[in-house]
Amino acid sequence: MENAIKKKMVKLVVVAEDSSNRTKDKFKRICEEFHIPIIEFADIETLSKTIGKNNKAIIGIQDINLSKEIEKINNGGEALG
């Protein structure tokens, strides 16, 4: 994930709310350095199920349109459609 952020392949990082403070702080610093938005959302179990994986505390969204819609919803806006 770190390499994808540094290469600017990721347009948005989503961190599980129940991930460790160390993990949150680490990715907040990296995202800030590379100007990538980061949000905290749901818990590890929910985040993992959303992407069909197990035990994922961090996910990176590569699609710019999807990342904008997630940010919009997270900031209280409505989704398209």
C-alpha positions in Angstrom: 0.0 0.0 0.0 2.8 2.4 0.9 4.4 2.0 -2.6 1.1 2.6 -4.3 0.6 5.8 -2.3 4.1 7.0 -3.0 3.6 6.3 -6.8 0.3 8.3 -6.6 -1.6 5.3 -7.9 -4.0 5.6 -5.0 -6.5 8.5 -5.0 -8.0 7.9 -1.6 -7.0 5.8 1.5 -9.6 4.4 3.8 -8.5 3.3 7.3 -10.6 1.2 9.6 -11.6 3.1 12.7 -10.5 0.3 14.9 -7.1 -0.1 13.4 -4.2 0.7 15.7 -3.1 4.3 16.4 0.3 3.4 15.1 -1.2 2.3 11.7 -3.5 5.4 11.5 -0.6 7.8 12.3 1.7 6.1 9.8 -0.7 6.3 6.9 -1.9 9.8 7.9 1.7 11.0 7.6 2.3 9.3 4.3 -0.9 10.5 2.8 -0.2 14.1 4.0 3.3 14.0 2.5 1.9 12.8 -0.9 -1.3 14.9 -0.8 -3.6 11.9 -0.8 -6.9 12.2 1.0 -7.5 9.8 3.9 -10.7 8.9 5.8 -11.5 6.7 8.7 -14.5 4.5 8.1 -16.2 1.5 9.7 -14.3 -1.3 11.4 -11.8 -3.8 10.1 -14.4 -6.6 9.7 -16.8 -4.3 7.7 -14.0 -2.8 5.6 -12.7 -6.3 4.8 -16.1 -7.7 3.9 -16.7 -4.7 1.6 -13.7 -5.7 -0.6 -14.1 -9.4 -0.2 -10.9 -9.9 1.8 -9.9 -10.9 5.4 -8.4 -8.7 8.0 -7.8 -5.5 6.0 -7.4 -2.3 8.0 -6.4 -0.1 5.1 -7.7 0.0 1.5 -6.6 2.2 -1.3 -9.0 3.5 -3.9 -7.4 3.9 -7.3 -10.4 5.1 -9.3 -10.7 8.9 -9.2 -14.4 9.0 -9.7 -15.1 6.4 -7.0 -12.8 8.2 -4.6 -14.6 11.5 -5.2 -18.0 9.9 -4.5 -16.7 8.2 -1.3 -15.3 11.5 -0.1 -18.6 13.3 -1.0 -20.7 10.7 0.9 -18.2 10.8 3.8 -18.6 14.6 4.0 -22.4 14.5 4.1 -23.2 14.7 0.4 -25.4 12.3 -1.6 -24.2 9.6 -3.9 -25.0 9.9 -7.6 -28.0 7.9 -8.9 
